[in-house]
Amino acid sequence: MAKESEANANRMGAGMAIGVVIGVVIGAAIDNTSTGIAVGVAIGAGIGAVWNRQQRKGNGPGENSEPRDESD
């Protein structure tokens, strides 16, 4: 169980790190790094959440997807 929570934390942390980098780039472009970092953290949280969701579901089709047509 501990390994699973570590993997989730690493995914969220990696997403946040990527978001902060994106935010710093945006902040440098608009000459306001503090706003850029805040935007980057929000973007990173979204990236981390998506990665966590994909990891939990095993990257398979969602619950609402149609069944595959294997007649081809």
PDB file of N, CA, C and O in Angstrom:
ATOM      1  N   MET A   1       0.816  -1.192   0.000  1.00  0.00           N
ATOM      2  CA  MET A   1       0.000   0.000   0.000  1.00  0.00           C
ATOM      3  C   MET A   1       0.858   1.253   0.000  1.00  0.00           C
ATOM      4  O   MET A   1       0.508   2.245  -0.640  1.00  0.00           O
ATOM      5  N   ALA A   2       1.978   1.219   0.710  1.00  0.00           N
ATOM      6  CA  ALA A   2       2.845   2.388   0.790  1.00  0.00           C
ATOM      7  C   ALA A   2       3.456   2.705  -0.565  1.00  0.00           C
ATOM      8  O   ALA A   2       3.628   3.873  -0.912  1.00  0.00           O
ATOM      9  N   LYS A   3       3.788   1.667  -1.337  1.00  0.00           N
ATOM     10  CA  LYS A   3       4.373   1.902  -2.645  1.00  0.00           C
ATOM     11  C   LYS A   3       3.390   2.588  -3.578  1.00  0.00           C
ATOM     12  O   LYS A   3       3.782   3.432  -4.383  1.00  0.00           O
ATOM     13  N   GLU A   4       2.122   2.233  -3.475  1.00  0.00           N
ATOM     14  CA  GLU A   4       1.106   2.844  -4.336  1.00  0.00           C
ATOM     15  C   GLU A   4       0.964   4.331  -4.040  1.00  0.00           C
ATOM     16  O   GLU A   4       0.867   5.134  -4.968  1.00  0.00           O
ATOM     17  N   SER A   5       0.949   4.714  -2.771  1.00  0.00           N
ATOM     18  CA  SER A   5       0.818   6.125  -2.430  1.00  0.00           C
ATOM     19  C   SER A   5       2.078   6.887  -2.816  1.00  0.00           C
ATOM     20  O   SER A   5       1.995   8.062  -3.174  1.00  0.00           O
ATOM     21  N   GLU A   6       3.257   6.239  -2.753  1.00  0.00           N
ATOM     22  CA  GLU A   6       4.488   6.887  -3.192  1.00  0.00           C
ATOM     23  C   GLU A   6       4.434   7.182  -4.680  1.00  0.00           C
ATOM     24  O   GLU A   6       4.849   8.257  -5.113  1.00  0.00           O
ATOM     25  N   ALA A   7       3.929   6.243  -5.468  1.00  0.00           N
ATOM     26  CA  ALA A   7       3.839   6.444  -6.909  1.00  0.00           C
ATOM     27  C   ALA A   7       2.900   7.597  -7.223  1.00  0.00           C
ATOM     28  O   ALA A   7       3.198   8.411  -8.097  1.00  0.00           O
ATOM     29  N   ASN A   8       1.769   7.684  -6.525  1.00  0.00           N
ATOM     30  CA  ASN A   8       0.840   8.785  -6.739  1.00  0.00           C
ATOM     31  C   ASN A   8       1.467  10.113  -6.380  1.00  0.00           C
ATOM     32  O   ASN A   8       1.278  11.098  -7.093  1.00  0.00           O
ATOM     33  N   ALA A   9       2.215  10.160  -5.278  1.00  0.00           N
ATOM     34  CA  ALA A   9       2.864  11.394  -4.870  1.00  0.00           C
ATOM     35  C   ALA A   9       3.905  11.804  -5.898  1.00  0.00           C
ATOM     36  O   ALA A   9       4.054  12.992  -6.188  1.00  0.00           O
ATOM     37  N   ASN A  10       4.627  10.839  -6.453  1.00  0.00           N
ATOM     38  CA  ASN A  10       5.626  11.155  -7.457  1.00  0.00           C
ATOM     39  C   ASN A  10       4.983  11.701  -8.723  1.00  0.00           C
ATOM     40  O   ASN A  10       5.523  12.617  -9.343  1.00  0.00           O
ATOM     41  N   ARG A  11       3.854  11.161  -9.109  1.00  0.00           N
ATOM     42  CA  ARG A  11       3.161  11.663 -10.292  1.00  0.00           C
ATOM     43  C   ARG A  11       2.691  13.096 -10.085  1.00  0.00           C
ATOM     44  O   ARG A  11       2.837  13.934 -10.974  1.00  0.00           O
ATOM     45  N   MET A  12       2.131  13.376  -8.919  1.00  0.00           N
ATOM     46  CA  MET A  12       1.668  14.725  -8.640  1.00  0.00           C
ATOM     47  C   MET A  12       2.852  15.678  -8.554  1.00  0.00           C
ATOM     48  O   MET A  12       2.787  16.799  -9.057  1.00  0.00           O
ATOM     49  N   GLY A  13       3.920  15.241  -7.928  1.00  0.00           N
ATOM     50  CA  GLY A  13       5.117  16.076  -7.815  1.00  0.00           C
ATOM     51  C   GLY A  13       5.732  16.378  -9.169  1.00  0.00           C
ATOM     52  O   GLY A  13       6.165  17.501  -9.424  1.00  0.00           O
ATOM     53  N   ALA A  14       5.770  15.377 -10.034  1.00  0.00           N
ATOM     54  CA  ALA A  14       6.308  15.586 -11.376  1.00  0.00           C
ATOM     55  C   ALA A  14       5.429  16.556 -12.162  1.00  0.00           C
ATOM     56  O   ALA A  14       5.935  17.416 -12.882  1.00  0.00           O
ATOM     57  N   GLY A  15       4.128  16.415 -12.024  1.00  0.00           N
ATOM     58  CA  GLY A  15       3.211  17.340 -12.697  1.00  0.00           C
ATOM     59  C   GLY A  15       3.383  18.761 -12.205  1.00  0.00           C
ATOM     60  O   GLY A  15       3.361  19.706 -12.993  1.00  0.00           O
ATOM     61  N   MET A  16       3.558  18.914 -10.886  1.00  0.00           N
ATOM     62  CA  MET A  16       3.764  20.248 -10.321  1.00  0.00           C
ATOM     63  C   MET A  16       5.076  20.846 -10.809  1.00  0.00           C
ATOM     64  O   MET A  16       5.137  22.036 -11.116  1.00  0.00           O
ATOM     65  N   ALA A  17       6.126  20.030 -10.885  1.00  0.00           N
ATOM     66  CA  ALA A  17       7.425  20.519 -11.356  1.00  0.00           C
ATOM     67  C   ALA A  17       7.339  20.994 -12.809  1.00  0.00           C
ATOM     68  O   ALA A  17       7.868  22.048 -13.160  1.00  0.00           O
ATOM     69  N   ILE A  18       6.673  20.212 -13.635  1.00  0.00           N
ATOM     70  CA  ILE A  18       6.491  20.611 -15.035  1.00  0.00           C
ATOM     71  C   ILE A  18       5.672  21.896 -15.110  1.00  0.00           C
ATOM     72  O   ILE A  18       5.981  22.787 -15.902  1.00  0.00           O
ATOM     73  N   GLY A  19       4.639  21.991 -14.295  1.00  0.00           N
ATOM     74  CA  GLY A  19       3.806  23.194 -14.276  1.00  0.00           C
ATOM     75  C   GLY A  19       4.574  24.429 -13.844  1.00  0.00           C
ATOM     76  O   GLY A  19       4.388  25.505 -14.412  1.00  0.00           O
ATOM     77  N   VAL A  20       5.443  24.287 -12.836  1.00  0.00           N
ATOM     78  CA  VAL A  20       6.231  25.430 -12.375  1.00  0.00           C
ATOM     79  C   VAL A  20       7.187  25.886 -13.479  1.00  0.00           C
ATOM     80  O   VAL A  20       7.372  27.085 -13.685  1.00  0.00           O
ATOM     81  N   VAL A  21       7.789  24.939 -14.180  1.00  0.00           N
ATOM     82  CA  VAL A  21       8.673  25.307 -15.295  1.00  0.00           C
ATOM     83  C   VAL A  21       7.886  26.059 -16.360  1.00  0.00           C
ATOM     84  O   VAL A  21       8.342  27.085 -16.863  1.00  0.00           O
ATOM     85  N   ILE A  22       6.712  25.555 -16.701  1.00  0.00           N
ATOM     86  CA  ILE A  22       5.864  26.246 -17.682  1.00  0.00           C
ATOM     87  C   ILE A  22       5.501  27.633 -17.161  1.00  0.00           C
ATOM     88  O   ILE A  22       5.504  28.604 -17.918  1.00  0.00           O
ATOM     89  N   GLY A  23       5.186  27.728 -15.868  1.00  0.00           N
ATOM     90  CA  GLY A  23       4.824  29.012 -15.271  1.00  0.00           C
ATOM     91  C   GLY A  23       5.963  30.011 -15.282  1.00  0.00           C
ATOM     92  O   GLY A  23       5.745  31.198 -15.523  1.00  0.00           O
ATOM     93  N   VAL A  24       7.172  29.546 -15.025  1.00  0.00           N
ATOM     94  CA  VAL A  24       8.323  30.445 -15.059  1.00  0.00           C
ATOM     95  C   VAL A  24       8.543  30.971 -16.473  1.00  0.00           C
ATOM     96  O   VAL A  24       8.851  32.148 -16.662  1.00  0.00           O
ATOM     97  N   VAL A  25       8.386  30.102 -17.462  1.00  0.00           N
ATOM     98  CA  VAL A  25       8.532  30.537 -18.853  1.00  0.00           C
ATOM     99  C   VAL A  25       7.458  31.573 -19.197  1.00  0.00           C
ATOM    100  O   VAL A  25       7.752  32.603 -19.803  1.00  0.00           O
ATOM    101  N   ILE A  26       6.211  31.292 -18.806  1.00  0.00           N
ATOM    102  CA  ILE A  26       5.130  32.252 -19.054  1.00  0.00           C
ATOM    103  C   ILE A  26       5.402  33.548 -18.303  1.00  0.00           C
ATOM    104  O   ILE A  26       5.225  34.632 -18.860  1.00  0.00           O
ATOM    105  N   GLY A  27       5.828  33.453 -17.054  1.00  0.00           N
ATOM    106  CA  GLY A  27       6.114  34.637 -16.256  1.00  0.00           C
ATOM    107  C   GLY A  27       7.235  35.478 -16.834  1.00  0.00           C
ATOM    108  O   GLY A  27       7.160  36.706 -16.816  1.00  0.00           O
ATOM    109  N   ALA A  28       8.277  34.833 -17.350  1.00  0.00           N
ATOM    110  CA  ALA A  28       9.371  35.572 -17.970  1.00  0.00           C
ATOM    111  C   ALA A  28       8.892  36.271 -19.243  1.00  0.00           C
ATOM    112  O   ALA A  28       9.334  37.375 -19.559  1.00  0.00           O
ATOM    113  N   ALA A  29       7.992  35.620 -19.963  1.00  0.00           N
ATOM    114  CA  ALA A  29       7.485  36.214 -21.198  1.00  0.00           C
ATOM    115  C   ALA A  29       6.617  37.437 -20.924  1.00  0.00           C
ATOM    116  O   ALA A  29       6.597  38.367 -21.730  1.00  0.00           O
ATOM    117  N   ILE A  30       5.892  37.454 -19.793  1.00  0.00           N
ATOM    118  CA  ILE A  30       5.018  38.587 -19.488  1.00  0.00           C
ATOM    119  C   ILE A  30       5.612  39.510 -18.424  1.00  0.00           C
ATOM    120  O   ILE A  30       4.935  40.417 -17.939  1.00  0.00           O
ATOM    121  N   ASP A  31       6.893  39.276 -18.055  1.00  0.00           N
ATOM    122  CA  ASP A  31       7.597  40.084 -17.048  1.00  0.00           C
ATOM    123  C   ASP A  31       6.891  40.095 -15.699  1.00  0.00           C
ATOM    124  O   ASP A  31       6.882  41.119 -15.016  1.00  0.00           O
ATOM    125  N   ASN A  32       6.306  38.979 -15.310  1.00  0.00           N
ATOM    126  CA  ASN A  32       5.665  38.873 -14.002  1.00  0.00           C
ATOM    127  C   ASN A  32       5.796  37.425 -13.548  1.00  0.00           C
ATOM    128  O   ASN A  32       4.877  36.625 -13.721  1.00  0.00           O
ATOM    129  N   THR A  33       6.949  37.095 -12.964  1.00  0.00           N
ATOM    130  CA  THR A  33       7.219  35.699 -12.625  1.00  0.00           C
ATOM    131  C   THR A  33       6.313  35.175 -11.526  1.00  0.00           C
ATOM    132  O   THR A  33       5.994  33.986 -11.517  1.00  0.00           O
ATOM    133  N   SER A  34       5.887  36.029 -10.597  1.00  0.00           N
ATOM    134  CA  SER A  34       5.028  35.536  -9.518  1.00  0.00           C
ATOM    135  C   SER A  34       3.674  35.064 -10.054  1.00  0.00           C
ATOM    136  O   SER A  34       3.151  34.040  -9.613  1.00  0.00           O
ATOM    137  N   THR A  35       3.121  35.796 -10.987  1.00  0.00           N
ATOM    138  CA  THR A  35       1.866  35.367 -11.606  1.00  0.00           C
ATOM    139  C   THR A  35       2.096  34.119 -12.448  1.00  0.00           C
ATOM    140  O   THR A  35       1.262  33.213 -12.465  1.00  0.00           O
ATOM    141  N   GLY A  36       3.215  34.073 -13.138  1.00  0.00           N
ATOM    142  CA  GLY A  36       3.535  32.906 -13.958  1.00  0.00           C
ATOM    143  C   GLY A  36       3.681  31.652 -13.134  1.00  0.00           C
ATOM    144  O   GLY A  36       3.225  30.583 -13.540  1.00  0.00           O
ATOM    145  N   ILE A  37       4.321  31.770 -11.963  1.00  0.00           N
ATOM    146  CA  ILE A  37       4.485  30.599 -11.094  1.00  0.00           C
ATOM    147  C   ILE A  37       3.127  30.135 -10.581  1.00  0.00           C
ATOM    148  O   ILE A  37       2.868  28.933 -10.514  1.00  0.00           O
ATOM    149  N   ALA A  38       2.263  31.071 -10.220  1.00  0.00           N
ATOM    150  CA  ALA A  38       0.923  30.698  -9.750  1.00  0.00           C
ATOM    151  C   ALA A  38       0.145  29.975 -10.850  1.00  0.00           C
ATOM    152  O   ALA A  38      -0.528  28.978 -10.589  1.00  0.00           O
ATOM    153  N   VAL A  39       0.239  30.479 -12.064  1.00  0.00           N
ATOM    154  CA  VAL A  39      -0.429  29.821 -13.192  1.00  0.00           C
ATOM    155  C   VAL A  39       0.186  28.445 -13.427  1.00  0.00           C
ATOM    156  O   VAL A  39      -0.524  27.480 -13.709  1.00  0.00           O
ATOM    157  N   GLY A  40       1.508  28.361 -13.309  1.00  0.00           N
ATOM    158  CA  GLY A  40       2.199  27.094 -13.507  1.00  0.00           C
ATOM    159  C   GLY A  40       1.814  26.044 -12.480  1.00  0.00           C
ATOM    160  O   GLY A  40       1.667  24.869 -12.817  1.00  0.00           O
ATOM    161  N   VAL A  41       1.651  26.457 -11.230  1.00  0.00           N
ATOM    162  CA  VAL A  41       1.236  25.515 -10.189  1.00  0.00           C
ATOM    163  C   VAL A  41      -0.160  24.977 -10.495  1.00  0.00           C
ATOM    164  O   VAL A  41      -0.428  23.789 -10.314  1.00  0.00           O
ATOM    165  N   ALA A  42      -1.039  25.849 -10.956  1.00  0.00           N
ATOM    166  CA  ALA A  42      -2.386  25.395 -11.320  1.00  0.00           C
ATOM    167  C   ALA A  42      -2.336  24.415 -12.497  1.00  0.00           C
ATOM    168  O   ALA A  42      -3.025  23.395 -12.493  1.00  0.00           O
ATOM    169  N   ILE A  43      -1.528  24.727 -13.486  1.00  0.00           N
ATOM    170  CA  ILE A  43      -1.376  23.829 -14.633  1.00  0.00           C
ATOM    171  C   ILE A  43      -0.773  22.501 -14.174  1.00  0.00           C
ATOM    172  O   ILE A  43      -1.216  21.433 -14.596  1.00  0.00           O
ATOM    173  N   GLY A  44       0.240  22.576 -13.309  1.00  0.00           N
ATOM    174  CA  GLY A  44       0.895  21.367 -12.806  1.00  0.00           C
ATOM    175  C   GLY A  44      -0.033  20.488 -11.999  1.00  0.00           C
ATOM    176  O   GLY A  44       0.048  19.262 -12.076  1.00  0.00           O
ATOM    177  N   ALA A  45      -0.917  21.102 -11.222  1.00  0.00           N
ATOM    178  CA  ALA A  45      -1.890  20.312 -10.457  1.00  0.00           C
ATOM    179  C   ALA A  45      -2.820  19.560 -11.411  1.00  0.00           C
ATOM    180  O   ALA A  45      -3.179  18.410 -11.162  1.00  0.00           O
ATOM    181  N   GLY A  46      -3.198  20.211 -12.486  1.00  0.00           N
ATOM    182  CA  GLY A  46      -4.037  19.549 -13.492  1.00  0.00           C
ATOM    183  C   GLY A  46      -3.314  18.395 -14.163  1.00  0.00           C
ATOM    184  O   GLY A  46      -3.890  17.326 -14.367  1.00  0.00           O
ATOM    185  N   ILE A  47      -2.044  18.613 -14.507  1.00  0.00           N
ATOM    186  CA  ILE A  47      -1.247  17.550 -15.138  1.00  0.00           C
ATOM    187  C   ILE A  47      -1.107  16.370 -14.183  1.00  0.00           C
ATOM    188  O   ILE A  47      -1.295  15.221 -14.582  1.00  0.00           O
ATOM    189  N   GLY A  48      -0.778  16.648 -12.924  1.00  0.00           N
ATOM    190  CA  GLY A  48      -0.621  15.579 -11.940  1.00  0.00           C
ATOM    191  C   GLY A  48      -1.910  14.817 -11.704  1.00  0.00           C
ATOM    192  O   GLY A  48      -1.892  13.596 -11.548  1.00  0.00           O
ATOM    193  N   ALA A  49      -3.031  15.528 -11.676  1.00  0.00           N
ATOM    194  CA  ALA A  49      -4.323  14.868 -11.467  1.00  0.00           C
ATOM    195  C   ALA A  49      -4.656  13.941 -12.635  1.00  0.00           C
ATOM    196  O   ALA A  49      -5.157  12.835 -12.433  1.00  0.00           O
ATOM    197  N   VAL A  50      -4.377  14.392 -13.847  1.00  0.00           N
ATOM    198  CA  VAL A  50      -4.639  13.554 -15.023  1.00  0.00           C
ATOM    199  C   VAL A  50      -3.754  12.314 -14.991  1.00  0.00           C
ATOM    200  O   VAL A  50      -4.222  11.212 -15.275  1.00  0.00           O
ATOM    201  N   TRP A  51      -2.477  12.485 -14.646  1.00  0.00           N
ATOM    202  CA  TRP A  51      -1.572  11.334 -14.572  1.00  0.00           C
ATOM    203  C   TRP A  51      -2.024  10.349 -13.501  1.00  0.00           C
ATOM    204  O   TRP A  51      -1.961   9.137 -13.707  1.00  0.00           O
ATOM    205  N   ASN A  52      -2.479  10.860 -12.360  1.00  0.00           N
ATOM    206  CA  ASN A  52      -2.971   9.975 -11.297  1.00  0.00           C
ATOM    207  C   ASN A  52      -4.199   9.207 -11.751  1.00  0.00           C
ATOM    208  O   ASN A  52      -4.321   8.013 -11.477  1.00  0.00           O
ATOM    209  N   ARG A  53      -5.107   9.879 -12.442  1.00  0.00           N
ATOM    210  CA  ARG A  53      -6.324   9.221 -12.929  1.00  0.00           C
ATOM    211  C   ARG A  53      -5.967   8.136 -13.941  1.00  0.00           C
ATOM    212  O   ARG A  53      -6.538   7.046 -13.911  1.00  0.00           O
ATOM    213  N   GLN A  54      -5.029   8.428 -14.832  1.00  0.00           N
ATOM    214  CA  GLN A  54      -4.622   7.433 -15.822  1.00  0.00           C
ATOM    215  C   GLN A  54      -3.978   6.233 -15.151  1.00  0.00           C
ATOM    216  O   GLN A  54      -4.201   5.096 -15.568  1.00  0.00           O
ATOM    217  N   GLN A  55      -3.187   6.470 -14.124  1.00  0.00           N
ATOM    218  CA  GLN A  55      -2.517   5.377 -13.429  1.00  0.00           C
ATOM    219  C   GLN A  55      -3.525   4.491 -12.706  1.00  0.00           C
ATOM    220  O   GLN A  55      -3.389   3.267 -12.708  1.00  0.00           O
ATOM    221  N   ARG A  56      -4.532   5.099 -12.089  1.00  0.00           N
ATOM    222  CA  ARG A  56      -5.550   4.317 -11.372  1.00  0.00           C
ATOM    223  C   ARG A  56      -6.379   3.474 -12.312  1.00  0.00           C
ATOM    224  O   ARG A  56      -6.692   2.327 -11.993  1.00  0.00           O
ATOM    225  N   LYS A  57      -6.742   4.011 -13.462  1.00  0.00           N
ATOM    226  CA  LYS A  57      -7.618   3.299 -14.389  1.00  0.00           C
ATOM    227  C   LYS A  57      -6.854   2.382 -15.327  1.00  0.00           C
ATOM    228  O   LYS A  57      -7.475   1.645 -16.093  1.00  0.00           O
ATOM    229  N   GLY A  58      -5.554   2.401 -15.296  1.00  0.00           N
ATOM    230  CA  GLY A  58      -4.768   1.505 -16.132  1.00  0.00           C
ATOM    231  C   GLY A  58      -4.754   1.900 -17.593  1.00  0.00           C
ATOM    232  O   GLY A  58      -4.476   1.059 -18.448  1.00  0.00           O
ATOM    233  N   ASN A  59      -5.044   3.154 -17.908  1.00  0.00           N
ATOM    234  CA  ASN A  59      -5.014   3.685 -19.269  1.00  0.00           C
ATOM    235  C   ASN A  59      -5.951   2.955 -20.226  1.00  0.00           C
ATOM    236  O   ASN A  59      -5.774   3.036 -21.441  1.00  0.00           O
ATOM    237  N   GLY A  60      -6.912   2.268 -19.712  1.00  0.00           N
ATOM    238  CA  GLY A  60      -7.857   1.552 -20.563  1.00  0.00           C
ATOM    239  C   GLY A  60      -9.031   2.431 -20.941  1.00  0.00           C
ATOM    240  O   GLY A  60      -9.070   3.604 -20.570  1.00  0.00           O
ATOM    241  N   PRO A  61      -9.989   1.883 -21.673  1.00  0.00           N
ATOM    242  CA  PRO A  61     -11.172   2.664 -22.028  1.00  0.00           C
ATOM    243  C   PRO A  61     -11.988   3.014 -20.786  1.00  0.00           C
ATOM    244  O   PRO A  61     -12.016   2.256 -19.816  1.00  0.00           O
ATOM    245  N   GLY A  62     -12.635   4.142 -20.824  1.00  0.00           N
ATOM    246  CA  GLY A  62     -13.420   4.587 -19.677  1.00  0.00           C
ATOM    247  C   GLY A  62     -14.690   3.787 -19.487  1.00  0.00           C
ATOM    248  O   GLY A  62     -15.042   2.953 -20.322  1.00  0.00           O
ATOM    249  N   GLU A  63     -15.373   4.042 -18.389  1.00  0.00           N
ATOM    250  CA  GLU A  63     -16.606   3.323 -18.084  1.00  0.00           C
ATOM    251  C   GLU A  63     -17.719   3.662 -19.067  1.00  0.00           C
ATOM    252  O   GLU A  63     -18.600   2.837 -19.311  1.00  0.00           O
ATOM    253  N   ASN A  64     -17.690   4.847 -19.624  1.00  0.00           N
ATOM    254  CA  ASN A  64     -18.759   5.288 -20.515  1.00  0.00           C
ATOM    255  C   ASN A  64     -18.452   5.039 -21.985  1.00  0.00           C
ATOM    256  O   ASN A  64     -19.235   5.424 -22.853  1.00  0.00           O
ATOM    257  N   SER A  65     -17.323   4.401 -22.274  1.00  0.00           N
ATOM    258  CA  SER A  65     -16.984   4.180 -23.675  1.00  0.00           C
ATOM    259  C   SER A  65     -17.780   3.008 -24.230  1.00  0.00           C
ATOM    260  O   SER A  65     -18.210   2.118 -23.497  1.00  0.00           O
ATOM    261  N   GLU A  66     -17.963   3.034 -25.532  1.00  0.00           N
ATOM    262  CA  GLU A  66     -18.710   1.968 -26.192  1.00  0.00           C
ATOM    263  C   GLU A  66     -17.838   0.720 -26.299  1.00  0.00           C
ATOM    264  O   GLU A  66     -16.613   0.824 -26.363  1.00  0.00           O
ATOM    265  N   PRO A  67     -18.458  -0.458 -26.318  1.00  0.00           N
ATOM    266  CA  PRO A  67     -17.656  -1.683 -26.470  1.00  0.00           C
ATOM    267  C   PRO A  67     -16.992  -1.711 -27.838  1.00  0.00           C
ATOM    268  O   PRO A  67     -17.508  -1.156 -28.808  1.00  0.00           O
ATOM    269  N   ARG A  68     -15.840  -2.366 -27.897  1.00  0.00           N
ATOM    270  CA  ARG A  68     -15.108  -2.436 -29.153  1.00  0.00           C
ATOM    271  C   ARG A  68     -15.815  -3.349 -30.138  1.00  0.00           C
ATOM    272  O   ARG A  68     -16.380  -4.375 -29.761  1.00  0.00           O
ATOM    273  N   ASP A  69     -15.775  -2.962 -31.400  1.00  0.00           N
ATOM    274  CA  ASP A  69     -16.339  -3.782 -32.461  1.00  0.00           C
ATOM    275  C   ASP A  69     -15.188  -4.582 -33.063  1.00  0.00           C
ATOM    276  O   ASP A  69     -14.397  -4.047 -33.839  1.00  0.00           O
ATOM    277  N   GLU A  70     -15.096  -5.852 -32.709  1.00  0.00           N
ATOM    278  CA  GLU A  70     -13.987  -6.679 -33.165  1.00  0.00           C
ATOM    279  C   GLU A  70     -14.372  -7.527 -34.369  1.00  0.00           C
ATOM    280  O   GLU A  70     -13.748  -8.561 -34.609  1.00  0.00           O
ATOM    281  N   SER A  71     -15.385  -7.119 -35.134  1.00  0.00           N
ATOM    282  CA  SER A  71     -15.817  -7.917 -36.288  1.00  0.00           C
ATOM    283  C   SER A  71     -14.971  -7.637 -37.527  1.00  0.00           C
ATOM    284  O   SER A  71     -15.081  -8.354 -38.522  1.00  0.00           O
ATOM    285  N   ASP A  72     -14.118  -6.593 -37.479  1.00  0.00           N
ATOM    286  CA  ASP A  72     -13.304  -6.274 -38.654  1.00  0.00           C
ATOM    287  C   ASP A  72     -12.196  -7.244 -38.864  1.00  0.00           C
ATOM    288  O   ASP A  72     -11.426  -7.105 -39.814  1.00  0.00           O
TER     289      ASP A  72
END
